[in-house]
Amino acid sequence: MKSGGESIPLLLGAVPARWPDGCYTLLRLIVCGTAACLAFLASLLFNPILPVRMRRSDWVPFHIGEAVLLAVAAIQFGRSRGRQNPSA
């Protein structure tokens, strides 16, 4: 898997229909593998030990993408914590 684009159509295809449980298990494995691959690639790109050297302007798309992903993750994390412990 080269990017996260493989799991997006699968996730969207799973929304409107009722599928057997095995399909959802397969979907979860694919999304988990894609997320693990992207996390590994991000860790290689942003590691401090063997830095990737690029011009400042080349980093802009990476920083924008990173900011969007972290914002979405923070929002989702906040929502899931609110559902788990509504009294806190």
N, C-alpha and C positions, 0 to 999 in steps of 0.2 A: 504494500500500500504506500503510495507516494505522498498522498495528502489526505485530509479529512473528507474530501469530496465523495468518497465511496459510501460513507455511512449516511449522508444526508438524504439521498433518495430512498434508502431503505427505511429510515425513520419516518419519512413522510408517507411512504407506502403502507406502513403499519398502522397509521392513525385511523383511516376511515373504515377499515374492514375488521372483521372478527377472524383471526387466524388461529390455528392450533398452537398449543403451548410450545411445541418444538420450534416453530418459526420464531417465537419471541426469544427463546433461548439462543437460537442461532444469531438473531439480531443483536442480542446483548453481547455475545462473544465478538461479533464483528465490530461493534461500537467500542468495546473495551480494548480490542487490539488496535483499532485506529487511534484511540486516546493514548494508549501506551506508546505507540509509534511516534505520535506528535510530541508527547512529553519527552521522549528520548531525544528526538531531533532538537527540541527547544533547549534541552540541557546541554547538548553539544554546542549549539549556537551561542548560548549565553554563559558558558562556563568561564570561570576566572583563571583556571590553571593553564589552559591552552587557548588563549583568546583568538577569535576570528577577527582578522584585520580588514576593515572596510572603511570607505569614506563616510563621514558623518551623514551625508545625504542618502547614502545607501541603507542606513539603518532605520530611516524614518518609517517605511512600511512595516518593518518588524516591530517597532515600538508601538505603532498604532494598533496593529493586530494583537499584540500582547496586552495593551491597555483594554481593548474591547473584550478579549477573552477573560481577563481578570475581573472586569466589571460584571460581566454576565455570571461568572462563577460566584462572586461575592453576593450578588442579588439572589441567585438560586440557593446559596448556602443560608442566607438570612431567612428566606421563605421556608426552607426545610426545618430550620431550628424553631421558627415560630409555630409550625404545625406540630412539632414533637412536644413542645413544652409551652402550652398557651398561657400558663399562669405566671411564667417568668418575665 
